Amino acid sequence: MTIDERLEKLAERHEALAQAVEITAGMQRANEEAIGKMVAENRERDRKWDERFGQVLEGIARLLHIAEIHEQRLDDLQGT
């Protein structure tokens, strides 16, 4: 194999590696975008869940207050 043939093969390998790196970089960018979208969606989902959970806790607190009022009324009616 002559030096020119070796250089040609080396150039072909270099081109193949450069293409592989470009493809890998493109895939990495696509993955990063997809992950970014998922993170944003998860944050929004978590925010909504936290909001709903807060509403449930407020409702429970109101029900507890009502139960305490009714308990007091029953105690007053029973004279205790």
C-alpha positions, 0 to 999 in steps of 0.5 A: 500500500502506497502512502497516497493510498494510506492517506486516502484511507485515512481521509475516508476514516476521518470523514466517517468519524466526522459524520458520526460525531455530527450525527451523535451531536444531533441526537444529543441535542434532540435528547436534551430538548426532549428532556427539557420538555419533560422537565417543564411538563413535570414541573407544571404537573407538580405545580398543579398537584401541589395546588390541588393538594392545598385545596384538599387540605383547606377543605379538610381544615374547614370540615374539621372546623365544622365538626368542632362547632357541631361537637360544641353544639352537642355538648351544649345540648347535653349540658356538659 
